[in-house]
Amino acid sequence: MSERTGFRILVVEDEMLLVMMIEDMLLELGCYAVIVASRTEQALKLIESERFDAALLDVNLHGEKSDRVADALLAQGIPFIFCTGGSIVDLAPKFRDRPFLRKPFSYDDLSEKVAQLELAPH
């Protein structure tokens, strides 16, 4: 079992096939819970009401930039990884130092980025 066992991860993504792939990967990495939001408002409510160890955040949700979600994650001290089919220039300049995965990504790519978050096991 991975040392990342016990993590609760928020996945903010609007493409359901990708959500299923990411969820499978995160569970294989040892996360015990993967909670999904497909819209900005849904993600913001979850961040406000629940506890997460980390998040994966799509840059565009139904045509809306996810900057408000990123700001909420930062305010709560929740580490996150941006995911996009585009490039890092699609991110607002204030977020360009954040971890970034380009879609499509592999299990190994995701594993490496999650490890870089340096999450403490429970």
Rosetta constraint file for C-alpha pairs under 8 A:
AtomPair CA 1 CA 5 HARMONIC 6.95 0.50
AtomPair CA 1 CA 29 HARMONIC 7.98 0.50
AtomPair CA 1 CA 30 HARMONIC 6.41 0.50
AtomPair CA 2 CA 29 HARMONIC 6.09 0.50
AtomPair CA 2 CA 30 HARMONIC 5.44 0.50
AtomPair CA 3 CA 30 HARMONIC 7.57 0.50
AtomPair CA 3 CA 121 HARMONIC 6.49 0.50
AtomPair CA 4 CA 29 HARMONIC 6.89 0.50
AtomPair CA 4 CA 30 HARMONIC 5.70 0.50
AtomPair CA 4 CA 31 HARMONIC 6.45 0.50
AtomPair CA 4 CA 119 HARMONIC 7.30 0.50
AtomPair CA 4 CA 120 HARMONIC 7.65 0.50
AtomPair CA 4 CA 121 HARMONIC 5.75 0.50
AtomPair CA 5 CA 29 HARMONIC 7.57 0.50
AtomPair CA 5 CA 30 HARMONIC 4.47 0.50
AtomPair CA 5 CA 31 HARMONIC 5.27 0.50
AtomPair CA 5 CA 32 HARMONIC 6.54 0.50
AtomPair CA 5 CA 121 HARMONIC 6.64 0.50
AtomPair CA 5 CA 122 HARMONIC 7.65 0.50
AtomPair CA 6 CA 30 HARMONIC 6.96 0.50
AtomPair CA 6 CA 31 HARMONIC 5.51 0.50
AtomPair CA 6 CA 32 HARMONIC 5.14 0.50
AtomPair CA 6 CA 33 HARMONIC 7.78 0.50
AtomPair CA 6 CA 121 HARMONIC 6.67 0.50
AtomPair CA 6 CA 122 HARMONIC 5.99 0.50
AtomPair CA 7 CA 30 HARMONIC 7.48 0.50
AtomPair CA 7 CA 31 HARMONIC 4.68 0.50
AtomPair CA 7 CA 32 HARMONIC 5.76 0.50
AtomPair CA 7 CA 33 HARMONIC 6.73 0.50
AtomPair CA 7 CA 52 HARMONIC 7.68 0.50
AtomPair CA 7 CA 53 HARMONIC 5.83 0.50
AtomPair CA 7 CA 54 HARMONIC 7.77 0.50
AtomPair CA 7 CA 121 HARMONIC 7.35 0.50
AtomPair CA 7 CA 122 HARMONIC 7.57 0.50
AtomPair CA 8 CA 31 HARMONIC 6.17 0.50
AtomPair CA 8 CA 32 HARMONIC 6.11 0.50
AtomPair CA 8 CA 33 HARMONIC 4.75 0.50
AtomPair CA 8 CA 34 HARMONIC 6.01 0.50
AtomPair CA 8 CA 35 HARMONIC 7.62 0.50
AtomPair CA 8 CA 51 HARMONIC 7.64 0.50
AtomPair CA 8 CA 52 HARMONIC 5.18 0.50
AtomPair CA 8 CA 53 HARMONIC 5.36 0.50
AtomPair CA 8 CA 54 HARMONIC 6.96 0.50
AtomPair CA 9 CA 31 HARMONIC 7.17 0.50
AtomPair CA 9 CA 33 HARMONIC 6.24 0.50
AtomPair CA 9 CA 34 HARMONIC 4.92 0.50
AtomPair CA 9 CA 35 HARMONIC 6.24 0.50
AtomPair CA 9 CA 52 HARMONIC 5.66 0.50
AtomPair CA 9 CA 53 HARMONIC 5.93 0.50
AtomPair CA 9 CA 54 HARMONIC 5.13 0.50
AtomPair CA 9 CA 55 HARMONIC 5.29 0.50
AtomPair CA 9 CA 56 HARMONIC 7.57 0.50
AtomPair CA 10 CA 34 HARMONIC 5.89 0.50
AtomPair CA 10 CA 35 HARMONIC 4.87 0.50
AtomPair CA 10 CA 36 HARMONIC 5.86 0.50
AtomPair CA 10 CA 37 HARMONIC 7.49 0.50
AtomPair CA 10 CA 52 HARMONIC 6.44 0.50
AtomPair CA 10 CA 54 HARMONIC 6.45 0.50
AtomPair CA 10 CA 55 HARMONIC 4.48 0.50
AtomPair CA 10 CA 56 HARMONIC 6.34 0.50
AtomPair CA 11 CA 19 HARMONIC 7.45 0.50
AtomPair CA 11 CA 34 HARMONIC 6.83 0.50
AtomPair CA 11 CA 35 HARMONIC 6.07 0.50
AtomPair CA 11 CA 36 HARMONIC 4.80 0.50
AtomPair CA 11 CA 37 HARMONIC 6.31 0.50
AtomPair CA 11 CA 55 HARMONIC 5.64 0.50
AtomPair CA 11 CA 56 HARMONIC 4.82 0.50
AtomPair CA 11 CA 57 HARMONIC 6.21 0.50
AtomPair CA 12 CA 36 HARMONIC 5.85 0.50
AtomPair CA 12 CA 37 HARMONIC 4.80 0.50
AtomPair CA 12 CA 38 HARMONIC 5.64 0.50
AtomPair CA 12 CA 39 HARMONIC 7.35 0.50
AtomPair CA 12 CA 43 HARMONIC 6.62 0.50
AtomPair CA 12 CA 55 HARMONIC 7.43 0.50
AtomPair CA 12 CA 56 HARMONIC 6.06 0.50
AtomPair CA 12 CA 57 HARMONIC 4.84 0.50
AtomPair CA 12 CA 58 HARMONIC 5.92 0.50
AtomPair CA 13 CA 18 HARMONIC 7.68 0.50
AtomPair CA 13 CA 19 HARMONIC 6.37 0.50
AtomPair CA 13 CA 36 HARMONIC 7.27 0.50
AtomPair CA 13 CA 37 HARMONIC 6.41 0.50
AtomPair CA 13 CA 38 HARMONIC 5.01 0.50
AtomPair CA 13 CA 39 HARMONIC 7.61 0.50
AtomPair CA 13 CA 56 HARMONIC 7.96 0.50
AtomPair CA 13 CA 57 HARMONIC 6.52 0.50
AtomPair CA 13 CA 58 HARMONIC 5.24 0.50
AtomPair CA 13 CA 61 HARMONIC 6.69 0.50
AtomPair CA 14 CA 19 HARMONIC 7.66 0.50
AtomPair CA 14 CA 37 HARMONIC 7.60 0.50
AtomPair CA 14 CA 38 HARMONIC 4.38 0.50
AtomPair CA 14 CA 39 HARMONIC 6.82 0.50
AtomPair CA 14 CA 58 HARMONIC 7.73 0.50
AtomPair CA 14 CA 61 HARMONIC 5.73 0.50
AtomPair CA 14 CA 62 HARMONIC 6.61 0.50
AtomPair CA 15 CA 19 HARMONIC 6.26 0.50
AtomPair CA 15 CA 38 HARMONIC 7.72 0.50
AtomPair CA 16 CA 20 HARMONIC 6.26 0.50
AtomPair CA 17 CA 21 HARMONIC 6.44 0.50
AtomPair CA 18 CA 22 HARMONIC 6.08 0.50
AtomPair CA 19 CA 23 HARMONIC 5.95 0.50
AtomPair CA 19 CA 36 HARMONIC 7.61 0.50
AtomPair CA 20 CA 24 HARMONIC 6.20 0.50
AtomPair CA 21 CA 25 HARMONIC 6.29 0.50
AtomPair CA 22 CA 26 HARMONIC 6.10 0.50
AtomPair CA 23 CA 27 HARMONIC 6.10 0.50
AtomPair CA 23 CA 34 HARMONIC 6.27 0.50
AtomPair CA 24 CA 28 HARMONIC 6.13 0.50
AtomPair CA 25 CA 29 HARMONIC 6.22 0.50
AtomPair CA 25 CA 107 HARMONIC 6.11 0.50
AtomPair CA 25 CA 110 HARMONIC 7.89 0.50
AtomPair CA 26 CA 30 HARMONIC 6.52 0.50
AtomPair CA 26 CA 31 HARMONIC 5.67 0.50
AtomPair CA 26 CA 34 HARMONIC 7.40 0.50
AtomPair CA 27 CA 31 HARMONIC 4.91 0.50
AtomPair CA 27 CA 32 HARMONIC 6.50 0.50
AtomPair CA 27 CA 33 HARMONIC 7.51 0.50
AtomPair CA 27 CA 34 HARMONIC 7.56 0.50
AtomPair CA 29 CA 111 HARMONIC 7.04 0.50
AtomPair CA 37 CA 42 HARMONIC 5.77 0.50
AtomPair CA 37 CA 43 HARMONIC 5.20 0.50
AtomPair CA 38 CA 42 HARMONIC 7.06 0.50
AtomPair CA 38 CA 43 HARMONIC 7.33 0.50
AtomPair CA 38 CA 61 HARMONIC 6.93 0.50
AtomPair CA 39 CA 43 HARMONIC 6.27 0.50
AtomPair CA 39 CA 61 HARMONIC 6.04 0.50
AtomPair CA 39 CA 62 HARMONIC 7.26 0.50
AtomPair CA 40 CA 44 HARMONIC 6.19 0.50
AtomPair CA 40 CA 61 HARMONIC 6.89 0.50
AtomPair CA 40 CA 64 HARMONIC 7.98 0.50
AtomPair CA 40 CA 66 HARMONIC 6.64 0.50
AtomPair CA 40 CA 68 HARMONIC 7.60 0.50
AtomPair CA 40 CA 69 HARMONIC 6.46 0.50
AtomPair CA 41 CA 45 HARMONIC 6.25 0.50
AtomPair CA 42 CA 46 HARMONIC 6.33 0.50
AtomPair CA 43 CA 47 HARMONIC 6.16 0.50
AtomPair CA 43 CA 69 HARMONIC 6.72 0.50
AtomPair CA 44 CA 48 HARMONIC 6.20 0.50
AtomPair CA 44 CA 68 HARMONIC 7.98 0.50
AtomPair CA 44 CA 69 HARMONIC 6.04 0.50
AtomPair CA 44 CA 72 HARMONIC 6.93 0.50
AtomPair CA 45 CA 49 HARMONIC 6.14 0.50
AtomPair CA 46 CA 50 HARMONIC 5.53 0.50
AtomPair CA 47 CA 51 HARMONIC 7.05 0.50
AtomPair CA 47 CA 52 HARMONIC 7.58 0.50
AtomPair CA 47 CA 72 HARMONIC 7.10 0.50
AtomPair CA 47 CA 73 HARMONIC 6.99 0.50
AtomPair CA 47 CA 76 HARMONIC 7.84 0.50
AtomPair CA 52 CA 78 HARMONIC 6.86 0.50
AtomPair CA 53 CA 78 HARMONIC 6.24 0.50
AtomPair CA 53 CA 79 HARMONIC 7.23 0.50
AtomPair CA 53 CA 119 HARMONIC 7.27 0.50
AtomPair CA 54 CA 78 HARMONIC 5.42 0.50
AtomPair CA 54 CA 79 HARMONIC 4.94 0.50
AtomPair CA 54 CA 80 HARMONIC 5.38 0.50
AtomPair CA 54 CA 119 HARMONIC 8.00 0.50
AtomPair CA 55 CA 78 HARMONIC 7.18 0.50
AtomPair CA 55 CA 79 HARMONIC 6.49 0.50
AtomPair CA 55 CA 80 HARMONIC 4.51 0.50
AtomPair CA 55 CA 81 HARMONIC 6.39 0.50
AtomPair CA 56 CA 80 HARMONIC 5.57 0.50
AtomPair CA 56 CA 81 HARMONIC 4.88 0.50
AtomPair CA 56 CA 82 HARMONIC 5.96 0.50
AtomPair CA 56 CA 83 HARMONIC 6.74 0.50
AtomPair CA 57 CA 66 HARMONIC 7.50 0.50
AtomPair CA 57 CA 70 HARMONIC 7.62 0.50
AtomPair CA 57 CA 80 HARMONIC 6.88 0.50
AtomPair CA 57 CA 81 HARMONIC 6.04 0.50
AtomPair CA 57 CA 82 HARMONIC 4.79 0.50
AtomPair CA 57 CA 83 HARMONIC 5.75 0.50
AtomPair CA 58 CA 66 HARMONIC 6.98 0.50
AtomPair CA 58 CA 82 HARMONIC 5.83 0.50
AtomPair CA 58 CA 83 HARMONIC 4.73 0.50
AtomPair CA 58 CA 84 HARMONIC 5.73 0.50
AtomPair CA 59 CA 65 HARMONIC 5.79 0.50
AtomPair CA 59 CA 66 HARMONIC 5.35 0.50
AtomPair CA 59 CA 67 HARMONIC 7.73 0.50
AtomPair CA 59 CA 82 HARMONIC 6.35 0.50
AtomPair CA 59 CA 83 HARMONIC 6.19 0.50
AtomPair CA 59 CA 84 HARMONIC 5.63 0.50
AtomPair CA 59 CA 90 HARMONIC 7.62 0.50
AtomPair CA 59 CA 91 HARMONIC 7.06 0.50
AtomPair CA 60 CA 64 HARMONIC 5.34 0.50
AtomPair CA 60 CA 65 HARMONIC 4.66 0.50
AtomPair CA 60 CA 66 HARMONIC 5.82 0.50
AtomPair CA 60 CA 84 HARMONIC 7.54 0.50
AtomPair CA 61 CA 65 HARMONIC 6.31 0.50
AtomPair CA 61 CA 66 HARMONIC 6.46 0.50
AtomPair CA 66 CA 70 HARMONIC 6.38 0.50
AtomPair CA 67 CA 71 HARMONIC 6.11 0.50
AtomPair CA 67 CA 92 HARMONIC 7.54 0.50
AtomPair CA 68 CA 72 HARMONIC 6.22 0.50
AtomPair CA 69 CA 73 HARMONIC 6.21 0.50
AtomPair CA 70 CA 74 HARMONIC 6.19 0.50
AtomPair CA 70 CA 80 HARMONIC 7.95 0.50
AtomPair CA 71 CA 75 HARMONIC 6.14 0.50
AtomPair CA 72 CA 76 HARMONIC 6.30 0.50
AtomPair CA 73 CA 77 HARMONIC 6.14 0.50
AtomPair CA 73 CA 78 HARMONIC 5.05 0.50
AtomPair CA 73 CA 79 HARMONIC 7.05 0.50
AtomPair CA 73 CA 80 HARMONIC 7.42 0.50
AtomPair CA 74 CA 78 HARMONIC 5.92 0.50
AtomPair CA 74 CA 79 HARMONIC 7.19 0.50
AtomPair CA 79 CA 117 HARMONIC 6.64 0.50
AtomPair CA 80 CA 98 HARMONIC 7.61 0.50
AtomPair CA 80 CA 99 HARMONIC 7.13 0.50
AtomPair CA 80 CA 117 HARMONIC 7.69 0.50
AtomPair CA 81 CA 98 HARMONIC 6.72 0.50
AtomPair CA 81 CA 99 HARMONIC 4.86 0.50
AtomPair CA 81 CA 100 HARMONIC 5.49 0.50
AtomPair CA 81 CA 101 HARMONIC 7.02 0.50
AtomPair CA 81 CA 113 HARMONIC 7.44 0.50
AtomPair CA 81 CA 114 HARMONIC 7.94 0.50
AtomPair CA 82 CA 98 HARMONIC 7.22 0.50
AtomPair CA 82 CA 99 HARMONIC 6.22 0.50
AtomPair CA 82 CA 100 HARMONIC 4.74 0.50
AtomPair CA 82 CA 101 HARMONIC 6.12 0.50
AtomPair CA 83 CA 100 HARMONIC 5.93 0.50
AtomPair CA 83 CA 101 HARMONIC 4.78 0.50
AtomPair CA 83 CA 102 HARMONIC 5.78 0.50
AtomPair CA 83 CA 103 HARMONIC 6.47 0.50
AtomPair CA 84 CA 100 HARMONIC 7.98 0.50
AtomPair CA 84 CA 101 HARMONIC 6.63 0.50
AtomPair CA 84 CA 102 HARMONIC 5.21 0.50
AtomPair CA 84 CA 103 HARMONIC 5.43 0.50
AtomPair CA 85 CA 102 HARMONIC 5.52 0.50
AtomPair CA 85 CA 103 HARMONIC 4.55 0.50
AtomPair CA 85 CA 104 HARMONIC 6.89 0.50
AtomPair CA 86 CA 90 HARMONIC 6.48 0.50
AtomPair CA 86 CA 102 HARMONIC 6.83 0.50
AtomPair CA 86 CA 103 HARMONIC 7.71 0.50
AtomPair CA 87 CA 91 HARMONIC 7.82 0.50
AtomPair CA 87 CA 102 HARMONIC 6.94 0.50
AtomPair CA 88 CA 96 HARMONIC 6.48 0.50
AtomPair CA 88 CA 100 HARMONIC 7.32 0.50
AtomPair CA 89 CA 93 HARMONIC 7.75 0.50
AtomPair CA 89 CA 96 HARMONIC 7.62 0.50
AtomPair CA 91 CA 95 HARMONIC 6.14 0.50
AtomPair CA 91 CA 96 HARMONIC 6.08 0.50
AtomPair CA 92 CA 96 HARMONIC 6.73 0.50
AtomPair CA 99 CA 113 HARMONIC 6.94 0.50
AtomPair CA 100 CA 113 HARMONIC 7.89 0.50
AtomPair CA 101 CA 105 HARMONIC 6.79 0.50
AtomPair CA 101 CA 109 HARMONIC 7.54 0.50
AtomPair CA 101 CA 110 HARMONIC 7.50 0.50
AtomPair CA 101 CA 113 HARMONIC 7.76 0.50
AtomPair CA 105 CA 109 HARMONIC 6.00 0.50
AtomPair CA 105 CA 110 HARMONIC 6.94 0.50
AtomPair CA 106 CA 110 HARMONIC 6.35 0.50
AtomPair CA 107 CA 111 HARMONIC 6.00 0.50
AtomPair CA 108 CA 112 HARMONIC 6.06 0.50
AtomPair CA 109 CA 113 HARMONIC 6.36 0.50
AtomPair CA 110 CA 114 HARMONIC 6.08 0.50
AtomPair CA 111 CA 115 HARMONIC 6.11 0.50
AtomPair CA 112 CA 116 HARMONIC 6.33 0.50
AtomPair CA 113 CA 117 HARMONIC 6.70 0.50
AtomPair CA 114 CA 118 HARMONIC 7.44 0.50
AtomPair CA 114 CA 119 HARMONIC 7.99 0.50
AtomPair CA 115 CA 119 HARMONIC 7.33 0.50
